């Protein structure tokens, strides 16, 4: 896409003191929500929704990208269970994903909400706050 990933764009805007308005941020969020609704309608869980995996194009068009960890939910099921250890970004994971290795539309919604906090920080904090890495039950994990 024209401008690259949303994380890099937002960081560059902050560094160059380019104001991204609240309305623009809401527009980004609405597009990501619509994209994730489409992913869910196809019975996939993304498992790695974050600003770095959303691409920004012409006219502020946002596309959800990087489906490298995405999994298909089997017919008759409402979730996908991780049976092998994978390196996953814990910062965006829901409680059931971290503790039970269960991923669903609900865990993607949790990741969406976590990503949304990046755009609407509380108390004037910077757009992106980093957490230290932690160990994931069932395998190594890392936090971006």
C-alpha positions in Angstrom: 0.0 0.0 0.0 1.1 3.6 -0.6 2.2 4.6 2.9 3.1 1.3 4.5 1.9 0.0 7.9 -0.1 2.0 10.3 2.4 1.7 13.1 5.2 3.2 11.1 2.9 5.9 9.7 1.7 6.9 13.2 5.2 6.9 14.6 6.4 9.0 11.7 3.6 11.5 12.2 4.4 11.8 15.9 8.1 12.3 15.1 7.4 14.9 12.5 4.8 16.6 14.6 2.1 15.9 12.0 -1.3 16.0 13.7 -3.5 13.0 13.0 -7.0 14.1 13.9 -9.4 12.2 16.1 -11.8 11.9 13.1 -9.0 10.3 11.0 -8.2 7.9 13.8 -11.9 6.9 14.1 -11.9 6.4 10.3 -8.9 4.1 10.6 -10.7 2.1 13.4 -13.9 1.8 11.5 -12.1 0.4 8.5 -10.2 -2.1 10.5 -13.5 -3.2 12.2 -15.1 -3.6 8.8 -12.1 -5.6 7.6 -12.1 -7.9 10.6 -15.9 -8.4 10.2 -15.1 -9.7 6.7 -12.3 -12.0 8.1 -14.7 -13.4 10.7 -17.5 -13.9 8.1 -15.1 -16.2 6.2 -14.6 -18.2 9.5 -11.0 -17.2 10.0 -9.2 -15.9 13.1 -6.4 -13.4 12.4 -4.5 -14.0 15.7 -2.1 -11.1 15.0 -4.2 -7.9 14.6 -2.0 -4.9 15.4 -1.2 -1.5 13.8 1.9 -3.0 12.2 -0.4 -5.4 10.3 -2.7 -2.8 8.9 -1.7 -1.0 5.8 -2.5 2.6 4.9 -3.1 3.6 1.3 -4.3 6.5 -0.8 -7.1 8.6 0.8 -6.4 7.0 4.2 -7.7 3.6 3.0 -6.8 1.0 5.6 -6.5 -2.8 4.9 -6.0 -5.6 7.4 -2.9 -7.5 6.3 -0.4 -10.2 7.4 -2.4 -13.3 7.6 0.6 -15.5 8.4 -0.9 -16.6 11.7 -4.5 -16.8 10.6 -6.4 -20.0 11.1 -9.6 -21.4 9.6 -12.3 -22.3 12.1 -13.7 -25.7 11.3 -17.4 -26.1 10.6 -19.4 -26.7 13.7 -16.8 -25.0 15.9 -16.7 -21.4 17.2 -12.9 -21.3 17.9 -9.5 -22.6 17.0 -7.3 -24.2 19.6 -3.5 -23.9 19.4 -2.0 -27.4 19.8 1.6 -26.6 19.0 3.8 -23.8 20.5 3.9 -20.7 18.4 5.6 -17.4 18.9 2.7 -15.0 19.4 2.4 -11.3 20.2 1.0 -11.4 23.8 0.3 -7.8 24.1 -2.8 -8.1 21.9 -4.0 -11.5 23.2 -7.2 -12.2 25.1 -7.2 -14.0 28.4 -8.5 -17.2 26.9 -5.8 -17.1 24.1 -3.0 -16.7 26.7 -4.3 -19.2 29.2 -6.1 -21.8 27.1 -4.6 -21.2 23.7 -8.2 -20.7 22.3 -8.7 -18.2 19.5 -12.0 -17.0 18.1 -13.8 -14.0 16.8 -13.9 -12.8 20.4 -10.1 -13.0 20.7 -9.8 -11.0 17.5 -12.2 -8.4 18.9 -10.0 -8.2 22.0 -6.9 -7.6 19.8 -8.9 -4.9 17.9 -9.7 -3.1 21.2 -6.1 -3.3 22.2 -5.0 -1.9 18.9 -7.7 0.8 19.3 -6.0 2.0 22.5 -2.9 2.7 20.4 -4.9 5.4 18.6 -6.8 6.8 21.5 -4.4 6.9 24.5 -5.6 8.0 27.9 -4.2 11.1 29.5 -2.2 12.4 26.6 0.3 9.5 26.6 2.1 8.7 23.3 0.3 6.7 20.7 2.4 3.6 21.3 3.4 2.2 24.6 5.6 -0.9 24.8 5.4 -3.7 27.3 8.2 -6.0 28.3 8.3 -9.5 26.8 6.7 -12.4 28.8 6.7 -16.1 28.6 3.6 -17.7 27.0 2.3 -20.9 28.5 2.8 -23.6 25.8 5.7 -21.9 24.1 7.9 -18.8 23.8 6.2 -15.5 23.1 7.1 -12.0 22.6 5.5 -8.5 22.7 5.9 -5.8 20.1 
